[in-house]
Amino acid sequence: MREAVASLKDTELLKVEVGDLKSINNTLKTKLQEAQESLKSNENLITYLNKQLNEKPGVTKPPTSAAFKPSFTAVE
């Protein structure tokens, strides 16, 4: 009889624990979805800003490291 009562208590505790874990899981899923949406939004903003920067008339692009060759003069 005691074993049956203990088993029922254990079952109830496990049900509560499962419910808590499901709640945590749902919260984490929501946070993940929000983070993915934020990431996509940030990617779109970066793409837009890059287009604006590259298409702006009269703005010259800075030299790339391969094209930039500094000239050093000897200081006496």
C-alpha positions in Angstrom: 0.0 0.0 0.0 2.8 2.4 0.9 4.5 1.6 -2.3 1.4 2.5 -4.3 1.0 5.9 -2.5 4.7 6.6 -3.1 4.4 5.6 -6.7 1.4 8.0 -7.1 3.3 10.8 -5.5 6.3 10.2 -7.8 3.9 10.1 -10.8 2.4 13.4 -9.8 5.8 15.0 -9.3 6.9 13.8 -12.7 3.8 15.3 -14.3 4.5 18.6 -12.7 8.1 18.5 -13.8 7.1 17.6 -17.4 4.6 20.5 -17.3 7.4 22.9 -16.2 9.8 21.6 -18.8 7.1 22.1 -21.5 6.6 25.6 -20.4 10.4 26.3 -20.5 10.5 24.7 -23.9 7.8 26.9 -25.2 9.5 30.0 -23.8 12.8 29.0 -25.4 11.1 28.4 -28.8 9.5 31.8 -28.7 12.9 33.5 -27.8 14.6 31.6 -30.6 11.9 32.7 -33.1 12.3 36.3 -32.0 16.1 36.1 -32.3 15.8 34.6 -35.8 13.5 37.4 -36.8 15.8 40.0 -35.3 18.7 38.5 -37.2 16.9 38.6 -40.5 15.9 42.2 -39.9 19.5 43.1 -39.1 20.7 41.3 -42.3 18.1 43.3 -44.3 19.2 46.6 -42.8 22.9 45.8 -43.5 22.1 45.0 -47.1 20.1 48.2 -47.4 22.9 50.3 -45.9 25.5 48.7 -48.1 23.4 49.5 -51.2 23.0 53.1 -50.1 26.7 53.4 -49.4 27.7 51.8 -52.7 25.2 53.7 -54.9 25.8 57.2 -53.5 27.0 59.4 -56.3 30.2 61.2 -55.9 31.5 59.0 -53.2 34.7 57.2 -54.0 35.4 53.9 -52.4 38.4 53.6 -50.2 41.3 51.6 -51.6 41.4 48.0 -50.8 44.4 46.5 -49.1 45.6 44.9 -52.3 45.5 48.2 -54.3 46.9 50.3 -51.5 50.6 50.6 -51.6 52.0 53.1 -49.1 55.2 54.9 -50.1 57.7 55.6 -47.5 60.4 58.3 -47.8 63.5 58.2 -45.9 63.7 60.7 -43.1 67.1 62.2 -42.6 
